[in-house]
């Protein structure tokens, strides 16, 4: 009997060991792509995904300062923070496909499982780079609030798409180029190549979110921009902050008219 895609996703979500989660995620994406998993949603997604014992997860107010970016401590803190973002992004993409795939369609599942596989690769190469700096994922505390957006939008695919890809991931398009410039200026060529790959992939990820959000708005017979602004105002606790990388956002399907009013 063919296993359901939901069961495979749930198993990957509940995996606690980072390396095992990377492998499980890539296997789910590959098995789905090869037709080995059925389009069935016979199990629920967990409210909280599996987490390793380390890093310690702290509220934003208790996160230690990273230190100066040019120092060894500052570089390690930067790459550790990036590793954590990508680790949680694996779960965000898996949960998107597993929680909402049944009400959407196979293309939705395919898109977000490909995102999950990308995030798994991002985490793996960042973690390897972190080890090259003499550290490892879990050596420092990390931000506990990254999963919060997923939990708050667990009942509404439109809200999830509006907040996670179209706000949080889009923010990555804004801030990554400056980080890339700093890393390149420090002489870290390998790190710069990693960040460039992530930036290129994230444009595609945000575009997936924008495309499927447009489909949800059309299905609900709602005005696209008005619905997005309403859902962001209702479900996103922070501000949509400039400066914006308008060219990357436009490549990802986000026009400035959409987000400028909320800035």
MOGITA-V551466 format. One line per field, one symbol per residue. phi: phi as a letter, one per 20 degrees, with the letter a starting at -180 (. if undefined). A space follows every 50 residues. Layout:
phi->???
This chain:
phi->.ffffffffgfffefefgfffgfffffgfffffemedeecceceeffcff cffcefecfgfdffffnffeegffffffffffffgffffgfffgfgffed gfeeaffffffefffgfffffgffffffffffencafofcfcfeefegff ffdfdbffffffeffedfffffffefgffgffffffneffffffffffff ffgffffgffffffffgffeldfgfffffffffeddfededffdegffff fendefgfdffef
